Amino acid sequence: MYLLRATMASLAEFFLAYALLSAIVVWAWRTWGERYSRPSATILYAFRLLPLLGACGLVALLTVPSFLWLEPS
């Protein structure tokens, strides 16, 4: 049961972090993206992967270790 709760909390944290980081990327692109008349594929790919990698990092570095550290004995 504890593993199921940890999985659900990790997925919820991932969803919230991904949504927030995606909104930040959209705001940043609308703010600074107008400078580029034709952005390179590398820049666009980096902007696309930023929310995914950020959300995965947040879950891997904060959520999962906290569940493992506070796991009931």
Secondary structure, 3 states (H helix, E strand, C coil): CHHHHHHHHHHHHHHHHHHHHHHHHHHHHHHHHHHCCCCCHHHHHHHHHHHHHHHHHHHHHHHHHHHHHCCCC
